[in-house]
Amino acid sequence: MSCRVRDQLRVALVAPPYYRIPPVAYGGIENVVADLANALVGRGHRITLIGAGPSLTAAPMESVWPDTIGDRLGDTFPELIHAARSRRAVQRLVREKGLDVVHDHTGAGPLNAAVYAAMGLPTVVTMHGPVEADTAGLYRALADSIHLVAISDRQRQLAPDLPWLRTVHNAVRLADWPYRAEAGSYALFLGRFNRDKAPHLAVEAAHAAGVPLILAGRCSDPAEKAYFAAEVRPRLGPGDTMFGIADAAAKRTLLAGARCLVMPVQWEEPFGMVMVEAMACGTPVVALRHGAVPEVVAHGVTGFVVDHPHELAAALRRIGDIDRGACRDRVRRLFDVSRLAVGYEAAYREALAARVPVAPERTFLLPAEPTGIVHHLTASSSHRGPQRSVRPTSARPGGEGRTAG
């Protein structure tokens, strides 16, 4: 359903630079950004992606890196460089096309929020990761210039003092996930190999229940390899299969064919997209009660949520009691991408309504730049050389005003 022109929003989605959008295999945030971009474009909004490399979404891409930089994930300076380049891309978009909202999905990007606010642009930030001390500290420091969206109510419970705008659960495009009414024979672990995800507990539970287990996921960095060697490999038996990293096609095949997904998480899981993906295929989930797990899985309806690792085996034995159709129906009602788009539309309008008006006499000076992918936009009047001025407004070309409603 397309919106009327006067209700159309112009949004810059700032994505991390590490994986393609959508990703080939690993990349949970990138999947969400891709689905959100496509859904918002489908609803008639003008969306621009800012990220790295090519994009295969319905939204045009402002690429501030020639290619993705997955090998730099976890390094500090790529985050800062990406934030600086993204800011310049936003400034150029304001000058050339106009923007209403910046929606940032990166680590350092929210540092630009005060600059955007001075231009009349609210910054919506999605907290994709866990509520940790450093992340919470950053968002507290930026509380007067960002509008924070949680991906689960559990995140908000852990840090109620952060500048939360609303909760918008992550979602999937249901039609992209194959439904299988008949359960397969194996349990599936699908995730990274580390102590937080705890695949060793999945192995122990599957052995105790007498169920074959397939383990798929990333095990590439030194910490993951050390954990696997110490905790997983010694526990593997003849009924266990190591699959490796599953790309998008393999993930769907594995999930649809599984008896259940095993999710023995040992941390404050901020959301757990793989649980939604499993249920979309009709596959129930057996999980430990940590983080947002109880928000995603309906105990006794779409799987079992237990409190202790020793309870996992009994839940695996009972998984045949779960109606696979109920699993897919829960995703259709609560976690379909249409709800993602509606939730963020509401967040953008709330952020627009809450913004502080920019004084009309303020202008932002645009020094001419003969080269480079973007022009520098600044509020300083100290630059030498040819300059043009642009008023910091969200008005449309031709003078049409914007309303937040």
Stockholm file with secondary structure:
# STOCKHOLM 1.0

chainA/1-405         MSCRVRDQLRVALVAPPYYRIPPVAYGGIENVVADLANALVGRGHRITLIGAGPSLTAAPMESVWPDTIGDRLGDTFPELIHAARSRRAVQRLVREKGLDVVHDHTGAGPLNAAVYAAMGLPTVVTMHGPVEADTAGLYRALADSIHLVAISDRQRQLAPDLPWLRTVHNAVRLADWPYRAEAGSYALFLGRFNRDKAPHLAVEAAHAAGVPLILAGRCSDPAEKAYFAAEVRPRLGPGDTMFGIADAAAKRTLLAGARCLVMPVQWEEPFGMVMVEAMACGTPVVALRHGAVPEVVAHGVTGFVVDHPHELAAALRRIGDIDRGACRDRVRRLFDVSRLAVGYEAAYREALAARVPVAPERTFLLPAEPTGIVHHLTASSSHRGPQRSVRPTSARPGGEGRTAG
#=GR chainA/1-405 SS CCCCGGGCCEEEEECCSSSCBSCSSSCHHHHHHHHHHHHHHHTTCEEEEEEESCBCSSSCEEEEESSCCGGGTTCHHHHHHHHHHHHHHHHHHHHHTCCSEEEECSSSGGGGHHHHHHTTCCEEEEECSCCCHHHHHHHHHTTTTCEEEESSHHHHHHCTTSCEEEECCCCBCGGGSCCCSSCCSCEEEESCCSTTTCHHHHHHHHHHHTCCEEEESCCCSHHHHHHIIIIIGGGCCTTEEEEECCCHHHHHHHHHHCSEEEECCCSCCSCCHHHHHHHHTTCCEEEESCTTHHHHSCBTTTEEEESSGGGHHHHHHTGGGSCHHHHHHHHHHHSBHHHHHHHHHHHHHHHHHHCCCCCTTCCEEEECCSSSSSCCCBSCSCCCSCEEEECCCCCCTTSCCCCCC
#=GC SS_cons         CCCCGGGCCEEEEECCSSSCBSCSSSCHHHHHHHHHHHHHHHTTCEEEEEEESCBCSSSCEEEEESSCCGGGTTCHHHHHHHHHHHHHHHHHHHHHTCCSEEEECSSSGGGGHHHHHHTTCCEEEEECSCCCHHHHHHHHHTTTTCEEEESSHHHHHHCTTSCEEEECCCCBCGGGSCCCSSCCSCEEEESCCSTTTCHHHHHHHHHHHTCCEEEESCCCSHHHHHHIIIIIGGGCCTTEEEEECCCHHHHHHHHHHCSEEEECCCSCCSCCHHHHHHHHTTCCEEEESCTTHHHHSCBTTTEEEESSGGGHHHHHHTGGGSCHHHHHHHHHHHSBHHHHHHHHHHHHHHHHHHCCCCCTTCCEEEECCSSSSSCCCBSCSCCCSCEEEECCCCCCTTSCCCCCC
//
